[in-house]
Amino acid sequence: MFGLGSLGKMLILVGLFVIGIGLLLLIAEKIPWIGRLPGDIVIRKKNFTFYFPLATSILISILLTLFFSLFRR
């Protein structure tokens, strides 16, 4: 089973992951093209706006896949 040592390591990794996401969110505000890529869906009506960042989601997915594949080896 899992010992306290492995639980501690897992909690540290989760904490580092949360810190990384927080830093990315802070940096993302300074990158003007993030969220405005061709392929992002925006529908504006009179009192309604629908926004679905399809291209941005695909780009982030590809980058995260590459990042995690580097650390898996």
Secondary structure, 3 states (H helix, E strand, C coil): CCCHHHHHHHHHHHHHHHHHHHHHHHHHCCCCCCCCCCCCEEEECCCCEEEECHHHHHHHHHHHHHHHHHHHC
